[in-house]
């Protein structure tokens, strides 16, 4: 059993009781539908209000319901008596008429109490908790009306839908103009997009933006073939260069580079990256040959174009080089991994990569048989299906550093071919000797870079 006074609507009426007009409308409707019930209902009130004659109550004069109502109206015309009316209404009409009743549909007066409140005092049930509140206190949601408490605890406002949506049924999405919005899961104008990793509007413009979301450029990638790629077994490189725009507006910097590199054909993309600051950007090249990358990265030699940008002198920027897996065997990949991760080669890897074993390119002792790995944050990432990724290089805006990194990736794949070197020959001296004898043109920047940074450390005399 629950006291009717415990219901939210009664607490509301106690502090802000219905007007006399509402009181009259309720009575008239009740008197017409259930006259006997109405007479008994207001009979209790009659014992508390004076009749039209002094010294007698309305009940003592045996007035019917309509006359009782007139007495109430007459009595409340005087402003000083309105407080008495509200007190009587609260104490007699509410308490005596309803008292205590079970909160189930089998209670004798539950249905009538419910209908009475809803019809004449604008009360409705919250769609979430099913409690009853004045309609003025309710909030519109996607499904129905809800109370303020449920709105604050369980719902989120969607400016796109212009209503509240239950958190369990809301989705983060991108609208047709590329803005982040919240929509209901039943909204058929949105569909899942693997590249954006969220729901997008069916009319969303999928043309590449100047700066895309993380990995959003993958859908636009088009390998750029030339004579070099054809003569080298369809080997393509893809470079990811992370930079921070420190003393220049990021959008302006990217706009200038875009104008230089993507006319007449797109050769690079620009993306946000969670490892960078809000002013950082990742420059990603379309898959292309070594000579094509040499030509493309000449933009780094234009001081005005990279003014205000940093890469090497940061704690966040890396340089990643992807190489297509085409033609690579597990043995060859295993030898690459072993060479790069060999502790005896730390000085060499540090020299050309300008860092060693950072959080995003872990160095771990490896054997040749370790040609597969499930950790993408290793110096050589093998988790991609179509490429292997060299992650050990620190970012740089120096042309020689970037090209030396790409040449190293090409050279180490050539050096580890089964017909070139065996497991026992996986040393720095043998590698540099091989580059000097067989890859002069394709490692010209690498060899100069190594000589300038590691002068005196390379001994080619004992190399085969």
Helices and strands as residue ranges (DSSP letters): E 2-3, G 4-6, H 8-15, H 20-33, H 35-46, H 65-75, G 79-81, H 82-88, I 89-94, H 95-98, E 100-101, H 110-120, E 123-125, E 132-134, G 135-137, E 138-140, E 145-147, H 148-154, E 155-158, E 163-166, G 167-169, E 170-174, E 180-184, E 190-193, E 198-201, G 216-220, H 227-231, E 237-245, H 250-261, E 268-271, E 280-285, H 290-296, G 297-301, E 309-310, E 318-324, H 330-341, G 343-345, H 346-353, E 380-381, E 387-394, H 399-415, G 423-425, H 428-438, H 444-453
